[in-house]
Amino acid sequence: MQKPKNTIYGIRLLYASAIALTVVIGALIFNNDFGGFASPLTVVFAIPIIGWLYMIYLLSKGRFWVRSIFLALTIMNGFRTIIGISDYVGILSLILLLLNAMALYFLYKKDSNSWFADHLMNENLKQIKNSTGNK
């Protein structure tokens, strides 16, 4: 089964949210005088971005469970964003939240659900074949 357009749109929006996440973290580093971008804390702040990009990669490969993680993270981010919307970082976080919500909308549409279910079924069949020795 070919990847549906809604899934492609959702994945592209998640890449856009990764860019927004980079901007938010960059603003935090620059604004809070952590020593600039040469600071060792930059590595610590880069870890969520790398994790986000890796999860998008897994999602683009049809990993069913990644959608649920993105949904949970978006809900948690939503609560945090609503509480701290007073400054420009809060506004950037709101943009990130909206991008994620739109991406999840596309990723949970009927054709996307079918594509992810098809990938899950294929993975399970491969595991059964490998466990029974049929290759």
C-alpha positions as a Markdown table, in Angstrom:
| # | Residue | x | y | z |
|---|---|---|---|---|
| 1 | Met | 0.0 | 0.0 | 0.0 |
| 2 | Gln | 1.3 | 3.4 | -1.0 |
| 3 | Lys | 1.7 | 6.1 | 1.7 |
| 4 | Pro | -1.5 | 8.2 | 1.6 |
| 5 | Lys | -1.4 | 12.0 | 1.1 |
| 6 | Asn | -2.8 | 12.7 | 4.6 |
| 7 | Thr | 0.1 | 10.7 | 6.1 |
| 8 | Ile | 2.6 | 12.7 | 4.0 |
| 9 | Tyr | 0.9 | 16.0 | 5.0 |
| 10 | Gly | 1.1 | 14.9 | 8.7 |
| 11 | Ile | 4.7 | 14.0 | 8.5 |
| 12 | Arg | 5.6 | 17.3 | 6.7 |
| 13 | Leu | 3.8 | 19.2 | 9.5 |
| 14 | Leu | 5.8 | 17.3 | 12.1 |
| 15 | Tyr | 9.0 | 18.3 | 10.3 |
| 16 | Ala | 7.7 | 21.9 | 10.4 |
| 17 | Ser | 7.1 | 21.5 | 14.2 |
| 18 | Ala | 10.7 | 20.2 | 14.6 |
| 19 | Ile | 11.8 | 23.5 | 13.1 |
| 20 | Ala | 9.5 | 25.4 | 15.4 |
| 21 | Leu | 10.9 | 23.3 | 18.3 |
| 22 | Thr | 14.4 | 24.3 | 17.3 |
| 23 | Val | 13.4 | 28.0 | 17.3 |
| 24 | Val | 11.8 | 27.7 | 20.7 |
| 25 | Ile | 14.8 | 26.0 | 22.2 |
| 26 | Gly | 17.2 | 28.4 | 20.4 |
| 27 | Ala | 15.2 | 31.3 | 21.9 |
| 28 | Leu | 15.5 | 29.8 | 25.4 |
| 29 | Ile | 19.2 | 29.4 | 25.0 |
| 30 | Phe | 19.8 | 32.9 | 23.6 |
| 31 | Asn | 17.4 | 34.7 | 25.9 |
| 32 | Asn | 18.4 | 33.0 | 29.2 |
| 33 | Asp | 22.1 | 33.7 | 29.0 |
| 34 | Phe | 23.2 | 30.0 | 29.1 |
| 35 | Gly | 26.5 | 31.0 | 27.5 |
| 36 | Gly | 25.2 | 31.2 | 23.9 |
| 37 | Phe | 25.2 | 28.4 | 21.4 |
| 38 | Ala | 28.7 | 27.3 | 22.4 |
| 39 | Ser | 27.4 | 26.3 | 25.9 |
| 40 | Pro | 27.5 | 22.6 | 26.9 |
| 41 | Leu | 23.8 | 23.0 | 27.7 |
| 42 | Thr | 23.2 | 23.4 | 23.9 |
| 43 | Val | 23.8 | 19.6 | 23.7 |
| 44 | Val | 21.2 | 19.0 | 26.4 |
| 45 | Phe | 18.7 | 21.1 | 24.5 |
| 46 | Ala | 19.5 | 19.4 | 21.2 |
| 47 | Ile | 18.5 | 16.0 | 22.5 |
| 48 | Pro | 14.7 | 16.6 | 22.3 |
| 49 | Ile | 15.1 | 17.9 | 18.7 |
| 50 | Ile | 17.1 | 14.8 | 17.7 |
| 51 | Gly | 14.5 | 12.6 | 19.4 |
| 52 | Trp | 11.7 | 14.4 | 17.7 |
| 53 | Leu | 13.4 | 13.9 | 14.3 |
| 54 | Tyr | 14.0 | 10.2 | 15.0 |
| 55 | Met | 10.4 | 9.7 | 15.9 |
| 56 | Ile | 9.2 | 11.4 | 12.7 |
| 57 | Tyr | 11.6 | 9.1 | 10.8 |
| 58 | Leu | 10.0 | 6.1 | 12.5 |
| 59 | Leu | 6.6 | 7.4 | 11.8 |
| 60 | Ser | 7.4 | 7.8 | 8.1 |
| 61 | Lys | 8.4 | 4.1 | 8.1 |
| 62 | Gly | 4.9 | 3.2 | 9.4 |
| 63 | Arg | 5.6 | 2.6 | 13.1 |
| 64 | Phe | 2.1 | 2.5 | 14.5 |
| 65 | Trp | 2.9 | 3.3 | 18.1 |
| 66 | Val | 4.7 | 6.5 | 17.3 |
| 67 | Arg | 1.4 | 8.3 | 16.5 |
| 68 | Ser | 0.3 | 7.6 | 20.1 |
| 69 | Ile | 3.5 | 9.0 | 21.5 |
| 70 | Phe | 3.0 | 12.2 | 19.4 |
| 71 | Leu | -0.6 | 12.4 | 20.6 |
| 72 | Ala | 0.4 | 12.2 | 24.3 |
| 73 | Leu | 3.3 | 14.7 | 23.9 |
| 74 | Thr | 1.0 | 17.1 | 22.1 |
| 75 | Ile | -1.6 | 16.9 | 24.8 |
| 76 | Met | 1.0 | 17.5 | 27.5 |
| 77 | Asn | 2.5 | 20.3 | 25.5 |
| 78 | Gly | -1.0 | 21.8 | 25.2 |
| 79 | Phe | -1.4 | 22.1 | 28.9 |
| 80 | Arg | 2.0 | 23.6 | 29.4 |
| 81 | Thr | 1.5 | 26.0 | 26.5 |
| 82 | Ile | -1.8 | 27.3 | 27.8 |
| 83 | Ile | -0.3 | 28.0 | 31.2 |
| 84 | Gly | 2.8 | 29.9 | 29.9 |
| 85 | Ile | 1.5 | 31.8 | 26.9 |
| 86 | Ser | 2.5 | 35.2 | 28.2 |
| 87 | Asp | 5.8 | 35.7 | 26.4 |
| 88 | Tyr | 7.1 | 35.2 | 22.9 |
| 89 | Val | 8.4 | 31.7 | 23.8 |
| 90 | Gly | 4.8 | 30.8 | 24.8 |
| 91 | Ile | 3.6 | 32.1 | 21.5 |
| 92 | Leu | 6.2 | 30.0 | 19.6 |
| 93 | Ser | 5.1 | 27.1 | 21.7 |
| 94 | Leu | 1.5 | 27.7 | 20.7 |
| 95 | Ile | 2.5 | 27.6 | 17.0 |
| 96 | Leu | 4.3 | 24.3 | 17.7 |
| 97 | Leu | 1.1 | 23.0 | 19.4 |
| 98 | Leu | -1.0 | 24.0 | 16.4 |
| 99 | Leu | 1.4 | 22.4 | 13.9 |
| 100 | Asn | 1.3 | 19.2 | 16.0 |
| 101 | Ala | -2.5 | 19.2 | 16.2 |
| 102 | Met | -2.8 | 19.6 | 12.5 |
| 103 | Ala | -0.3 | 16.8 | 11.9 |
| 104 | Leu | -2.1 | 14.5 | 14.2 |
| 105 | Tyr | -5.4 | 15.3 | 12.4 |
| 106 | Phe | -3.9 | 14.1 | 9.2 |
| 107 | Leu | -2.2 | 11.1 | 10.8 |
| 108 | Tyr | -5.4 | 9.8 | 12.3 |
| 109 | Lys | -7.6 | 10.2 | 9.2 |
| 110 | Lys | -9.1 | 7.0 | 7.7 |
| 111 | Asp | -6.6 | 6.5 | 4.9 |
| 112 | Ser | -3.7 | 7.0 | 7.3 |
| 113 | Asn | -5.2 | 4.6 | 9.8 |
| 114 | Ser | -5.4 | 2.0 | 7.0 |
| 115 | Trp | -1.8 | 2.5 | 6.0 |
| 116 | Phe | -0.5 | 2.2 | 9.6 |
| 117 | Ala | -2.6 | -0.9 | 10.2 |
| 118 | Asp | -1.3 | -2.4 | 7.0 |
| 119 | His | 2.3 | -1.8 | 8.1 |
| 120 | Leu | 1.5 | -3.3 | 11.6 |
| 121 | Met | 0.0 | -6.4 | 10.0 |
| 122 | Asn | 3.1 | -6.8 | 7.7 |
| 123 | Glu | 5.5 | -6.5 | 10.7 |
| 124 | Asn | 3.5 | -9.1 | 12.6 |
| 125 | Leu | 3.5 | -11.5 | 9.7 |
| 126 | Lys | 7.3 | -11.1 | 9.3 |
| 127 | Gln | 7.8 | -11.9 | 13.0 |
| 128 | Ile | 5.6 | -15.0 | 12.8 |
| 129 | Lys | 7.5 | -16.2 | 9.7 |
| 130 | Asn | 10.8 | -15.6 | 11.4 |
| 131 | Ser | 9.7 | -17.4 | 14.6 |
| 132 | Thr | 8.5 | -20.4 | 12.8 |
| 133 | Gly | 11.6 | -20.7 | 10.6 |
| 134 | Asn | 9.9 | -19.9 | 7.3 |
| 135 | Lys | 12.0 | -17.3 | 5.6 |
